[in-house]
Amino acid sequence: MEDSPEPQDLLDLARTIALAAGRSVGQAAVLTGAGVYMGRAGHISKAGTRVLSVLSMRVTIPCMLFSRVVPQVSWELLLEAWPMALLPLFFVATGLALGSAVVKITRPPDSFRKLVVAAVAFGNSTGMPIVILSMLMQQIGYLYAEEESAGIDD
């Protein structure tokens, strides 16, 4: 039987998760603030903001995820972490259920209902993976370093 985690280990894990989430939120806030400033100062047009949005969602965020994840991937890790591939389905399904509940509670106009459901369903579909991957990459590095220093081999 495995030992239960020590309270200090749980505190360290909670701190790591909070720092990863805070870092991601901070980065998003800084970029959003810069975008708002550039738009209000007249440096970016409405069409330019659309281009930047598409560029961010379709190019830079996927590139960042791959550049952070790919160097750390091994067959061993893939065999252990494959269930994480199902998390986006879980997040979106949960978001669809919550979006449907929001529509039933708030009763928006018929023309706006599908947009409300979509906004709730996909609200974290890009942000959450970044936070989770950041946290996991830190934890995986910590766990493997801990195993190596203890001389543990699988």
N, C-alpha and C positions, 0 to 999 in steps of 0.2 A: 504494500500500500504506500502510495506517495505521501510525503509530508505536505501539509497544507502550507500555503505561502505565508511568510512572516508579514506582520503588519507593515514593516519598513519596506518590504518588497512591493506591497500593494500601494504604499504611498509613493514610492519611486515610479511605479507604473502610471499612477494617476497624474503625477507631476509631468512625466514624459508626454502623456496624452494631452494634458492642458497646454504644455509648451508648444507642441506640434500644432494644435488647434489655434492657439494664440498667434503663432507665427504666420499661419495661413491667413487668418482673419486680418492680421496687421498688414500683410502684403497686399491683400485685396483692398483694404481701406486706403492704403497709400496710392495704389494705382487708380482707384476710383476717385480719390481726391484730386489727383493730377489730371484725370480726364475731365472732371467737373470744372476745374480751373481753366484748362485749355479750351473747353467749350464756351465757357462764359466770357473768356478773354477774346474770343473770336478767332483763335488759332486753328480750331477744328470745326468744320461745317457738319451739319446733320448727316450728310452723305458720308463724310469722313468718319464719323462715329460708327456708322453701320459697317464700313469697311474694316475698321479696327476691331469691332466686335466679332465679325466673321473670321478675321485673321487670328484673333485670340482663340476662339473656340475650335477652329478647324486645323490650326497649324501650331501655334505656340504652346498651348496647354498639352496636346498630345506629345509634342516633341519633348517638353519638360518631363512628362511622366516617363517616357521611354528612356530619356537620358539618365534619369535617377534610378530607374528600376533595372534596366537591362544589364548594367555592369555587375549587379548583385545576384543575378539569377543563375541557378544551377539546377540540374535534374533533381537533386535531393530536395531543394526548396520547392520546386514545382510539385513534387509528389506530396509534400507536406501541406502546401498552401492552396491546392487546387480548389477547395470549397470557396475560397474568396472570389472566384470567378462568378459565383452565384449571387454575391452581394448586390451588384447593380440591379439585378432582377428583383431582389427583396426591397431595395430602396424605392424603386419605381412603383412596385405593387403596393407598398405601404403608402406612398405618395398618392397613388390613384384612389385608394380607399379614403385617405384623409381629405383629398380634394372633393370626392363625392359627398363626404360628410359636410364639408364647408359649404358646398352648393345647397345641400338640403337645409342647413341652418340659416344661411344668409339669404337664400332665394334671389340670386342676381337675375337680371333680365335673361331671357332665353338665348339671345345672341351672344351672351357673355359667359354662359355656363361652362362650355368646353374649354374656354381660355382659363377659367378659374381652376378647373381640374388639372389642366396641363401645367399651370404655374406652380401648383402645389406638388404635383407628381414629379416634376423635373427640377424643382428648386435646388436640390442638393445633388443632383446626379453628376455634376462635374466637380463641385467643391468637396464633397465627402470623400471621394477616392483620393484626392490630393492629401487631405488630412490623414486618412487612414494609412496611405502608403508612406507618408513621412514618418508617422509614429511607428509603423511596422519596420521600416528600414532601420530606425534607431534601435528598436528592440531586437531585431534579428542580429545586428552587429554586436550588440551587448551580449546576447545569449551565446553566440558562437565564440566570442572572445572569452566568456566565462567558462565554456566547455573546454576550450583549448588550454586555458590557464589551469584548469583542474585536471587536465589529462584525460578527459572523457572522450571516448570514441564510440561511434555507433556500430 
